[in-house]
Amino acid sequence: MGDTCRTCGLPIELCMCKDLAREEQTSIRVYIEKRKWGREVTVIAGLSKDIDLKSITKRLKKKLATGGTTKDGRIELQGNFIHLVVPILVDEGFSKDSIEIRSR
């Protein structure tokens, strides 16, 4: 007997909950924070709790060749990748209209 989705009750192979959560995402904020000694961190905030942040963080870190973490419901990447993150998020299935870049 296969695993079933806790949200919709369908088998995992047929579940569309994560795809729907990405498409229904309303507002994703991408901005830069200054840290100790002037280091910059790219922050991606406003992602839904239904989305697996750890797997997205892992793929972003690999594609951008940088370090990062998932903390307090947001993704933090070491360095200034503010304009490189948006196309990757779109490739991950998020709507470009829902992504907002905030400048300093």
VMD Tcl script that draws the C-alpha trace (Angstrom):
set ca {
  {0.00 0.00 0.00}
  {1.48 3.35 -1.06}
  {1.80 6.59 0.82}
  {-0.99 9.15 0.63}
  {-0.94 12.93 0.85}
  {-2.08 14.26 4.23}
  {-3.77 17.26 2.61}
  {-5.80 15.81 -0.26}
  {-5.75 12.07 0.50}
  {-4.54 11.10 -2.97}
  {-1.55 8.81 -3.54}
  {1.75 10.74 -3.48}
  {2.28 10.02 -7.20}
  {-0.98 11.82 -8.08}
  {-0.84 14.61 -5.49}
  {-0.82 18.16 -6.86}
  {-0.84 20.04 -3.54}
  {2.73 21.37 -3.80}
  {2.26 22.52 -7.39}
  {-0.97 24.29 -6.46}
  {0.70 25.93 -3.45}
  {3.42 27.34 -5.73}
  {0.92 28.65 -8.27}
  {-1.30 30.21 -5.58}
  {1.61 31.93 -3.83}
  {0.64 35.59 -3.53}
  {3.70 37.56 -2.49}
  {7.34 36.48 -2.38}
  {9.78 39.15 -1.27}
  {13.44 39.02 -2.34}
  {15.78 41.48 -0.68}
  {19.32 42.00 0.63}
  {20.27 42.24 4.29}
  {23.59 43.60 5.49}
  {25.25 41.52 8.15}
  {28.29 41.80 10.36}
  {31.35 43.29 8.61}
  {29.26 44.41 5.62}
  {28.49 40.92 4.31}
  {25.37 40.68 2.18}
  {22.70 37.99 2.45}
  {19.94 37.43 -0.11}
  {16.65 36.77 1.70}
  {13.59 35.11 0.15}
  {10.57 35.61 2.40}
  {6.81 35.17 2.20}
  {6.80 31.57 0.98}
  {3.82 29.42 1.92}
  {4.16 26.86 4.72}
  {2.94 24.16 2.30}
  {6.16 24.46 0.28}
  {9.24 22.39 1.15}
  {11.71 25.20 1.84}
  {14.64 22.88 2.52}
  {14.52 21.30 -0.93}
  {14.21 24.70 -2.65}
  {17.10 26.02 -0.56}
  {19.22 23.04 -1.53}
  {18.55 23.57 -5.25}
  {19.22 27.34 -5.00}
  {22.51 26.75 -3.19}
  {23.60 24.24 -5.82}
  {22.64 26.43 -8.80}
  {24.24 29.56 -7.31}
  {27.27 27.76 -5.82}
  {26.84 29.43 -2.44}
  {25.98 28.65 1.15}
  {22.64 29.27 2.72}
  {19.99 28.14 5.16}
  {16.29 27.97 5.88}
  {15.45 30.00 8.96}
  {12.16 31.30 10.42}
  {10.17 30.43 7.29}
  {12.52 32.20 4.91}
  {15.54 31.30 2.77}
  {18.87 33.03 3.35}
  {21.67 32.78 0.77}
  {25.20 34.03 1.36}
  {25.96 36.83 -1.11}
  {24.06 39.22 -3.35}
  {22.04 37.05 -5.77}
  {18.94 39.25 -5.89}
  {18.60 39.22 -9.70}
  {19.70 35.61 -10.19}
  {17.15 34.18 -7.75}
  {14.03 35.31 -9.65}
  {14.57 33.19 -12.81}
  {15.38 30.15 -10.66}
  {12.18 30.61 -8.64}
  {10.20 30.89 -11.88}
  {11.80 27.64 -13.08}
  {10.74 26.07 -9.76}
  {7.10 26.83 -10.62}
  {6.45 30.15 -8.89}
  {4.65 32.91 -10.78}
  {6.88 35.81 -11.82}
  {4.08 38.22 -10.92}
  {4.16 37.05 -7.29}
  {7.89 37.78 -6.85}
  {8.73 41.26 -5.59}
  {12.32 42.56 -5.50}
  {12.91 45.09 -2.78}
  {15.92 47.33 -3.16}
  {17.89 48.72 -0.28}
}
mol new
graphics top color blue
foreach p $ca { graphics top sphere $p radius 0.5 }
foreach p [lrange $ca 0 end-1] q [lrange $ca 1 end] { graphics top cylinder $p $q radius 0.2 }
display resetview
